[in-house]
């Protein structure tokens, strides 16, 4: 005859801890580092492309624009430099977000085994 306390009288087995798959964890972090590195390189490439576009798609024009930017940066006041840094940071953040949005499928590594 079952009693009200029958459930609590049963011995419960200790739950086994799920083992962490270290290989997959390392694979995940390596993949994440690769995604971040390629996103950073793509974003820097977009900045170079923007300067190439401003310079008329020539190396001479690119160098002229970079020289113009560097002389203006060196002679700027500290508040103007802070504004410039904020502009660069914001544009880098927006470009990185756009690149990650379009690379959505490659963000997470697949769980399937590649070695069979």
C-alpha positions in Angstrom: 0.0 0.0 0.0 1.6 3.3 -1.1 1.8 6.0 1.4 2.0 9.7 1.0 5.7 9.7 1.8 6.6 7.0 -0.6 8.2 9.4 -3.0 10.5 10.9 -0.4 11.5 7.5 1.0 12.9 6.4 -2.4 16.6 6.8 -2.7 17.5 9.1 -5.5 20.6 8.5 -7.4 23.0 11.3 -7.5 22.8 13.1 -10.8 25.8 12.6 -13.0 27.5 15.8 -14.0 27.5 16.4 -17.8 31.0 16.1 -19.0 32.2 19.1 -20.9 33.6 18.2 -24.3 36.9 20.1 -24.2 37.6 19.4 -27.8 34.4 21.1 -29.0 34.9 23.9 -26.5 38.3 24.6 -28.0 36.9 24.3 -31.5 34.2 26.8 -30.6 36.6 29.3 -29.2 39.0 28.9 -32.2 36.0 29.4 -34.6 34.9 32.5 -32.6 38.4 33.9 -32.8 38.5 33.3 -36.5 35.1 35.0 -37.0 36.2 38.0 -35.0 39.6 38.2 -36.8 38.0 38.0 -40.3 35.3 40.5 -39.3 38.0 42.9 -38.1 40.0 42.5 -41.4 36.8 42.9 -43.5 36.0 46.1 -41.6 39.5 47.5 -42.1 39.2 46.6 -45.7 36.0 48.6 -46.0 37.7 51.6 -44.5 40.5 51.3 -47.1 37.9 50.9 -49.8 36.2 54.1 -48.6 39.5 56.0 -48.8 40.2 54.5 -52.2 36.7 55.7 -53.3 37.4 59.2 -52.0 40.8 59.2 -53.7 39.3 58.3 -57.1 40.4 54.7 -57.0 44.1 55.5 -57.3 46.9 55.0 -54.9 48.0 58.6 -55.3 44.6 59.8 -54.4 44.5 57.4 -51.4 47.8 58.7 -50.1 46.7 62.3 -50.6 43.6 61.7 -48.6 45.5 60.0 -45.8 48.1 62.8 -45.7 45.2 65.4 -45.5 43.6 63.4 -42.7 46.8 63.0 -40.8 47.8 66.7 -40.9 44.3 67.7 -39.8 44.4 65.2 -37.0 47.8 66.4 -35.7 46.8 70.1 -35.6 43.3 69.5 -34.1 42.3 70.5 -30.6 41.8 67.8 -28.0 38.0 68.0 -28.1 38.1 67.6 -31.9 40.4 64.6 -31.6 37.9 63.1 -29.1 35.1 63.7 -31.5 37.1 62.1 -34.3 37.9 59.0 -32.2 34.2 58.7 -31.3 33.3 58.9 -35.0 35.8 56.2 -35.9 34.7 54.0 -33.1 31.0 54.4 -34.0 31.6 53.8 -37.7 33.7 50.7 -36.9 31.0 49.4 -34.6 28.3 49.9 -37.3 30.4 48.3 -40.1 31.3 45.3 -37.9 27.6 44.8 -37.0 26.7 45.0 -40.7 29.4 42.5 -41.6 28.4 40.1 -38.8 24.7 40.4 -39.9 25.6 39.3 -43.4 27.9 36.5 -42.1 25.1 35.2 -39.8 25.4 31.6 -41.1 29.1 31.4 -40.2 28.8 32.6 -36.6 28.3 29.3 -34.9 30.4 26.2 -35.8 28.5 23.1 -36.9 28.2 20.2 -34.4 28.7 17.5 -37.0 31.9 15.6 -37.1 34.2 16.4 -40.1 36.5 13.4 -39.5 33.8 10.7 -39.7 
